[in-house]
Amino acid sequence: MNVKKTDKIYIAGHKGMVGSAIYRLLKHRGYNNLLVRTRNELDLRNQGEVVHFMSSEKPKAVIIAAAKVGGILANNQYPYQFLRDNLIIQDNLINSAFENGVKKLIFLGSSCIYPKFAQQPMSEDSLLTGELEPTNQWYAIAKIAGVKQCEAIKKQFGRDYVSLMPTNLYGPGDNFDLETSHVLPAMIRKFHDAKEDNHAPVRLWGSGSPKREFLYVDDVADAVEFALTRELSSNLYNVGSGIDLFIKELAEKIREMVGHKGEVLWDADKPDGTPRKLMDVSKLKAEGWEYSVKLEDGIEQTYNWFRSNLDNIREVKFD
């Protein structure tokens, strides 16, 4: 099923970084029947509320960008919440969509679904071929369950349910809380605060030796629209740039962009996580999609947004 601009499309998680980017892009491109609900209006962990919402609204397509997300520290400290909340949210949404006849569903996951020592770059075929990275396995297990749920529905019932697995995302609306954020926004926050504190030293986690790939959030929104408007041949696709760099290189790019001139200290006692995470993006590229925003341009746009929103930047706390 290919979605039209007049079709009712429900975006779950439209207030988050990814969901808001999808909402902005679709709105800008003329989709005029977008359906959204805030957390106060619809608790996605409440099965009854989700069932009632889906049965009464009857969307033609559903985009699942809602999830509990965080960096290494948050995943380590709150494993049960990361596992259970994500399992409940996605099951409520996927099953309710299925039972209410939704023909098109886009499920967004993460590159952490792949094994810690997967062959690089990681292809979709590497799923379930090895052990997960321990520091984020709880989130990864939940997302793997969502991928397989969508795959099973497509296999058994022929519904066009597609899973998109983005690499590390960043951009406007990111979480900049130093305890729960991912590496790129955390670095922006640290270098900015240190610059404001007379260029104080900045202490960063790990050795800086892992390699990571990053994708500007507007690019993944573009990939979602691409998947919405086409009947893709498979059920699982990686979404990324296909380019990675050392964490130390990322730190230097952000430091230079921010203008911090102080010392950078690396805390090698802290975990590095997976040694390398690079996506094989050839499968989606063969379908006709590829990224467009260069890392340096994306960092600059993100930092400009951060500075313009210092009074209301997103800080996510878990309990």
Secondary structure, DSSP 8 states (H G I E B T S, - for coil): ----TTS-EEEETTTSHHHHHHHHHHHHTT---EE---TTT--TT-HHHHHHHHHHH--SEEEE-------HHHHHH-HHHHHHHHHHHHHHHHHHHHHTT--EEEEE--GGGS-TT--SSB-GGGTTSS---GGGHHHHHHHHHHHHHHHHHHHHH--EEEEEEE-EEE-TT-B--TTT--HHHHHHHHHHHHHHTTS--EEEES-S--EEEEEEHHHHHHHHHHHHTS--SSSEEEES-S-EEEHHHHHHHHHHHHT--S-EEEETTS---SSEE-B--HHHHHHT------HHHHHHHHHHHHHHTGGG-B-----
